Amino acid sequence: MCGRFALRYPSPALARMFQVPTLPELRPRFNIAPGQEVLVIRNRPDQNDREAVFCRGALLDLGDRPP
């Protein structure tokens, strides 16, 4: 179960913590696996604020790459 994580806080709490004006409705999730869509809060390079987007992540094993 390597790489799993949890989302403990609902949308209103996350919006306050990260100073994002709007977030989609989220419920806490306690077994998020690599490859599932998760909410990512990122800085917007063209503006001086943050945005929330959904992304699909994965773990990369960098030890198996060729030299």
N, CA, C and O atoms as CSV, one atom per row, in Angstrom:
chain,resi,resn,atom,element,x,y,z
A,1,MET,N,N,0.825,-1.185,0.000
A,1,MET,CA,C,0.000,0.000,0.000
A,1,MET,C,C,0.873,1.254,0.000
A,1,MET,O,O,0.509,2.263,0.603
A,2,CYS,N,N,1.965,1.197,-0.639
A,2,CYS,CA,C,2.895,2.311,-0.699
A,2,CYS,C,C,2.283,3.482,-1.464
A,2,CYS,O,O,1.635,3.290,-2.493
A,3,GLY,N,N,2.491,4.679,-0.959
A,3,GLY,CA,C,2.091,5.875,-1.680
A,3,GLY,C,C,0.658,6.309,-1.470
A,3,GLY,O,O,0.214,7.243,-2.138
A,4,ARG,N,N,-0.084,5.686,-0.585
A,4,ARG,CA,C,-1.467,6.115,-0.347
A,4,ARG,C,C,-1.480,7.254,0.657
A,4,ARG,O,O,-0.595,7.361,1.506
A,5,PHE,N,N,-2.493,8.103,0.550
A,5,PHE,CA,C,-2.603,9.209,1.482
A,5,PHE,C,C,-4.066,9.527,1.719
A,5,PHE,O,O,-4.943,8.887,1.140
A,6,ALA,N,N,-4.336,10.508,2.563
A,6,ALA,CA,C,-5.702,10.824,2.964
A,6,ALA,C,C,-6.005,12.304,2.756
A,6,ALA,O,O,-5.111,13.150,2.763
A,7,LEU,N,N,-7.283,12.589,2.572
A,7,LEU,CA,C,-7.796,13.955,2.549
A,7,LEU,C,C,-8.695,14.074,3.765
A,7,LEU,O,O,-9.785,13.503,3.783
A,8,ARG,N,N,-8.268,14.791,4.763
A,8,ARG,CA,C,-8.986,14.841,6.039
A,8,ARG,C,C,-10.020,15.950,6.144
A,8,ARG,O,O,-10.955,15.847,6.937
A,9,TYR,N,N,-9.868,17.002,5.360
A,9,TYR,CA,C,-10.677,18.192,5.570
A,9,TYR,C,C,-11.692,18.386,4.449
A,9,TYR,O,O,-11.388,18.092,3.293
A,10,PRO,N,N,-12.882,18.872,4.762
A,10,PRO,CA,C,-13.880,19.168,3.725
A,10,PRO,C,C,-13.516,20.461,2.982
A,10,PRO,O,O,-12.621,21.196,3.399
A,11,SER,N,N,-14.207,20.720,1.903
A,11,SER,CA,C,-13.916,21.861,1.023
A,11,SER,C,C,-13.831,23.213,1.725
A,11,SER,O,O,-12.869,23.945,1.491
A,12,PRO,N,N,-14.786,23.576,2.569
A,12,PRO,CA,C,-14.697,24.912,3.189
A,12,PRO,C,C,-13.417,25.100,4.021
A,12,PRO,O,O,-12.826,26.180,4.008
A,13,ALA,N,N,-12.999,24.078,4.726
A,13,ALA,CA,C,-11.777,24.176,5.529
A,13,ALA,C,C,-10.551,24.311,4.634
A,13,ALA,O,O,-9.655,25.100,4.934
A,14,LEU,N,N,-10.496,23.556,3.540
A,14,LEU,CA,C,-9.366,23.649,2.616
A,14,LEU,C,C,-9.307,25.023,1.959
A,14,LEU,O,O,-8.225,25.584,1.781
A,15,ALA,N,N,-10.462,25.563,1.600
A,15,ALA,CA,C,-10.499,26.888,0.974
A,15,ALA,C,C,-9.941,27.945,1.921
A,15,ALA,O,O,-9.216,28.843,1.492
A,16,ARG,N,N,-10.274,27.844,3.204
A,16,ARG,CA,C,-9.739,28.799,4.179
A,16,ARG,C,C,-8.235,28.606,4.373
A,16,ARG,O,O,-7.485,29.582,4.402
A,17,MET,N,N,-7.794,27.366,4.505
A,17,MET,CA,C,-6.378,27.084,4.755
A,17,MET,C,C,-5.482,27.569,3.621
A,17,MET,O,O,-4.418,28.139,3.863
A,18,PHE,N,N,-5.915,27.342,2.380
A,18,PHE,CA,C,-5.078,27.650,1.222
A,18,PHE,C,C,-5.465,28.952,0.519
A,18,PHE,O,O,-4.901,29.291,-0.522
A,19,GLN,N,N,-6.431,29.682,1.090
A,19,GLN,CA,C,-6.871,30.964,0.544
A,19,GLN,C,C,-7.260,30.855,-0.933
A,19,GLN,O,O,-6.822,31.639,-1.776
A,20,VAL,N,N,-8.094,29.856,-1.211
A,20,VAL,CA,C,-8.642,29.649,-2.551
A,20,VAL,C,C,-10.107,30.073,-2.496
A,20,VAL,O,O,-10.836,29.622,-1.612
A,21,PRO,N,N,-10.557,30.924,-3.411
A,21,PRO,CA,C,-11.922,31.437,-3.309
A,21,PRO,C,C,-13.009,30.375,-3.441
A,21,PRO,O,O,-13.982,30.402,-2.688
A,22,THR,N,N,-12.868,29.452,-4.371
A,22,THR,CA,C,-13.892,28.425,-4.550
A,22,THR,C,C,-13.243,27.062,-4.748
A,22,THR,O,O,-12.190,26.940,-5.374
A,23,LEU,N,N,-13.883,26.063,-4.212
A,23,LEU,CA,C,-13.458,24.674,-4.384
A,23,LEU,C,C,-14.682,23.831,-4.684
A,23,LEU,O,O,-15.778,24.146,-4.219
A,24,PRO,N,N,-14.515,22.764,-5.455
A,24,PRO,CA,C,-15.643,21.845,-5.628
A,24,PRO,C,C,-15.937,21.144,-4.300
A,24,PRO,O,O,-15.090,21.097,-3.408
A,25,GLU,N,N,-17.115,20.619,-4.190
A,25,GLU,CA,C,-17.505,19.921,-2.964
A,25,GLU,C,C,-16.674,18.655,-2.810
A,25,GLU,O,O,-16.703,17.775,-3.671
A,26,LEU,N,N,-15.935,18.568,-1.711
A,26,LEU,CA,C,-15.100,17.399,-1.423
A,26,LEU,C,C,-15.480,16.831,-0.072
A,26,LEU,O,O,-15.814,17.566,0.857
A,27,ARG,N,N,-15.425,15.538,0.023
A,27,ARG,CA,C,-15.611,14.868,1.297
A,27,ARG,C,C,-14.278,14.244,1.697
A,27,ARG,O,O,-13.465,13.929,0.828
A,28,PRO,N,N,-14.038,14.061,2.979
A,28,PRO,CA,C,-12.806,13.394,3.389
A,28,PRO,C,C,-12.700,12.007,2.750
A,28,PRO,O,O,-13.688,11.283,2.632
A,29,ARG,N,N,-11.485,11.660,2.345
A,29,ARG,CA,C,-11.183,10.337,1.771
A,29,ARG,C,C,-9.955,9.803,2.494
A,29,ARG,O,O,-8.999,10.540,2.735
A,30,PHE,N,N,-9.984,8.533,2.836
A,30,PHE,CA,C,-8.933,7.992,3.682
A,30,PHE,C,C,-8.110,6.898,3.026
A,30,PHE,O,O,-7.334,6.231,3.711
A,31,ASN,N,N,-8.250,6.695,1.743
A,31,ASN,CA,C,-7.460,5.662,1.081
A,31,ASN,C,C,-7.231,6.053,-0.376
A,31,ASN,O,O,-7.637,5.333,-1.288
A,32,ILE,N,N,-6.585,7.187,-0.591
A,32,ILE,CA,C,-6.342,7.678,-1.941
A,32,ILE,C,C,-5.095,6.987,-2.480
A,32,ILE,O,O,-4.027,7.048,-1.871
A,33,ALA,N,N,-5.240,6.337,-3.613
A,33,ALA,CA,C,-4.144,5.563,-4.199
A,33,ALA,C,C,-3.541,6.297,-5.389
A,33,ALA,O,O,-4.198,7.149,-5.987
A,34,PRO,N,N,-2.288,5.974,-5.741
A,34,PRO,CA,C,-1.708,6.538,-6.964
A,34,PRO,C,C,-2.595,6.198,-8.166
A,34,PRO,O,O,-3.116,5.087,-8.264
A,35,GLY,N,N,-2.757,7.143,-9.060
A,35,GLY,CA,C,-3.587,6.925,-10.237
A,35,GLY,C,C,-4.999,7.456,-10.097
A,35,GLY,O,O,-5.699,7.593,-11.101
A,36,GLN,N,N,-5.444,7.763,-8.879
A,36,GLN,CA,C,-6.764,8.347,-8.689
A,36,GLN,C,C,-6.673,9.858,-8.839
A,36,GLN,O,O,-5.633,10.456,-8.561
A,37,GLU,N,N,-7.764,10.472,-9.280
A,37,GLU,CA,C,-7.784,11.927,-9.381
A,37,GLU,C,C,-7.853,12.536,-7.987
A,37,GLU,O,O,-8.627,12.099,-7.135
A,38,VAL,N,N,-7.024,13.557,-7.776
A,38,VAL,CA,C,-7.008,14.274,-6.501
A,38,VAL,C,C,-6.998,15.774,-6.790
A,38,VAL,O,O,-6.592,16.216,-7.865
A,39,LEU,N,N,-7.445,16.526,-5.826
A,39,LEU,CA,C,-7.442,17.972,-5.949
A,39,LEU,C,C,-6.048,18.500,-5.637
A,39,LEU,O,O,-5.442,18.127,-4.633
A,40,VAL,N,N,-5.545,19.373,-6.509
A,40,VAL,CA,C,-4.242,19.999,-6.335
A,40,VAL,C,C,-4.450,21.507,-6.305
A,40,VAL,O,O,-5.143,22.065,-7.156
A,41,ILE,N,N,-3.852,22.153,-5.329
A,41,ILE,CA,C,-3.916,23.613,-5.255
A,41,ILE,C,C,-2.552,24.127,-5.672
A,41,ILE,O,O,-1.530,23.781,-5.079
A,42,ARG,N,N,-2.553,24.963,-6.706
A,42,ARG,CA,C,-1.286,25.443,-7.247
A,42,ARG,C,C,-1.334,26.953,-7.459
A,42,ARG,O,O,-2.402,27.549,-7.595
A,43,ASN,N,N,-0.144,27.553,-7.482
A,43,ASN,CA,C,-0.031,28.979,-7.793
A,43,ASN,C,C,-0.248,29.173,-9.280
A,43,ASN,O,O,0.236,28.385,-10.092
A,44,ARG,N,N,-0.967,30.209,-9.634
A,44,ARG,CA,C,-1.177,30.545,-11.038
A,44,ARG,C,C,-0.054,31.464,-11.481
A,44,ARG,O,O,0.107,32.549,-10.922
A,45,PRO,N,N,0.726,31.056,-12.468
A,45,PRO,CA,C,1.883,31.857,-12.851
A,45,PRO,C,C,1.528,33.209,-13.472
A,45,PRO,O,O,2.310,34.154,-13.371
A,46,ASP,N,N,0.371,33.313,-14.106
A,46,ASP,CA,C,0.007,34.566,-14.776
A,46,ASP,C,C,-0.704,35.551,-13.851
A,46,ASP,O,O,-0.896,36.712,-14.211
A,47,GLN,N,N,-1.093,35.094,-12.662
A,47,GLN,CA,C,-1.788,35.963,-11.714
A,47,GLN,C,C,-1.191,35.743,-10.333
A,47,GLN,O,O,-0.401,34.822,-10.127
A,48,ASN,N,N,-1.566,36.572,-9.414
A,48,ASN,CA,C,-1.023,36.473,-8.065
A,48,ASN,C,C,-2.042,35.803,-7.142
A,48,ASN,O,O,-2.421,36.366,-6.115
A,49,ASP,N,N,-2.479,34.608,-7.510
A,49,ASP,CA,C,-3.407,33.867,-6.669
A,49,ASP,C,C,-3.236,32.367,-6.898
A,49,ASP,O,O,-2.311,31.937,-7.588
A,50,ARG,N,N,-4.115,31.595,-6.327
A,50,ARG,CA,C,-4.053,30.134,-6.429
A,50,ARG,C,C,-5.291,29.609,-7.127
A,50,ARG,O,O,-6.332,30.265,-7.175
A,51,GLU,N,N,-5.149,28.401,-7.669
A,51,GLU,CA,C,-6.292,27.736,-8.284
A,51,GLU,C,C,-6.307,26.276,-7.849
A,51,GLU,O,O,-5.279,25.711,-7.476
A,52,ALA,N,N,-7.473,25.690,-7.904
A,52,ALA,CA,C,-7.649,24.281,-7.567
A,52,ALA,C,C,-7.990,23.522,-8.842
A,52,ALA,O,O,-8.920,23.889,-9.560
A,53,VAL,N,N,-7.246,22.476,-9.116
A,53,VAL,CA,C,-7.473,21.647,-10.304
A,53,VAL,C,C,-7.390,20.179,-9.899
A,53,VAL,O,O,-6.747,19.830,-8.909
A,54,PHE,N,N,-8.043,19.336,-10.673
A,54,PHE,CA,C,-7.938,17.896,-10.440
A,54,PHE,C,C,-6.824,17.330,-11.309
A,54,PHE,O,O,-6.727,17.645,-12.495
A,55,CYS,N,N,-5.993,16.499,-10.713
A,55,CYS,CA,C,-4.880,15.856,-11.419
A,55,CYS,C,C,-4.855,14.377,-11.059
A,55,CYS,O,O,-5.345,13.957,-10.011
A,56,ARG,N,N,-4.276,13.616,-11.951
A,56,ARG,CA,C,-4.080,12.194,-11.699
A,56,ARG,C,C,-2.582,11.989,-11.508
A,56,ARG,O,O,-1.786,12.342,-12.378
A,57,GLY,N,N,-2.208,11.429,-10.389
A,57,GLY,CA,C,-0.793,11.264,-10.067
A,57,GLY,C,C,-0.348,9.816,-10.134
A,57,GLY,O,O,-1.155,8.897,-10.273
A,58,ALA,N,N,0.940,9.644,-10.032
A,58,ALA,CA,C,1.537,8.316,-10.017
A,58,ALA,C,C,2.877,8.396,-9.312
A,58,ALA,O,O,3.497,9.457,-9.247
A,59,LEU,N,N,3.310,7.281,-8.795
A,59,LEU,CA,C,4.641,7.198,-8.196
A,59,LEU,C,C,5.618,6.706,-9.244
A,59,LEU,O,O,5.318,5.779,-9.996
A,60,LEU,N,N,6.763,7.313,-9.293
A,60,LEU,CA,C,7.800,6.908,-10.231
A,60,LEU,C,C,8.947,6.294,-9.446
A,60,LEU,O,O,9.432,6.883,-8.480
A,61,ASP,N,N,9.375,5.124,-9.857
A,61,ASP,CA,C,10.510,4.473,-9.225
A,61,ASP,C,C,11.757,4.875,-9.994
A,61,ASP,O,O,12.073,4.287,-11.029
A,62,LEU,N,N,12.455,5.864,-9.494
A,62,LEU,CA,C,13.627,6.368,-10.201
A,62,LEU,C,C,14.834,5.449,-10.079
A,62,LEU,O,O,15.839,5.653,-10.760
A,63,GLY,N,N,14.745,4.446,-9.223
A,63,GLY,CA,C,15.848,3.502,-9.085
A,63,GLY,C,C,15.952,2.520,-10.239
A,63,GLY,O,O,16.988,1.875,-10.398
A,64,ASP,N,N,14.911,2.386,-11.046
A,64,ASP,CA,C,14.909,1.418,-12.159
A,64,ASP,C,C,15.271,2.042,-13.492
A,64,ASP,O,O,15.190,1.373,-14.522
A,65,ARG,N,N,15.661,3.286,-13.501
A,65,ARG,CA,C,15.979,3.914,-14.783
A,65,ARG,C,C,17.380,3.513,-15.239
A,65,ARG,O,O,18.246,3.243,-14.407
A,66,PRO,N,N,17.607,3.471,-16.532
A,66,PRO,CA,C,18.949,3.113,-17.022
A,66,PRO,C,C,19.974,4.206,-16.688
A,66,PRO,O,O,19.620,5.380,-16.571
A,67,PRO,N,N,21.240,3.814,-16.536
A,67,PRO,CA,C,22.272,4.802,-16.191
A,67,PRO,C,C,22.539,5.777,-17.316
A,67,PRO,O,O,23.380,6.666,-17.177
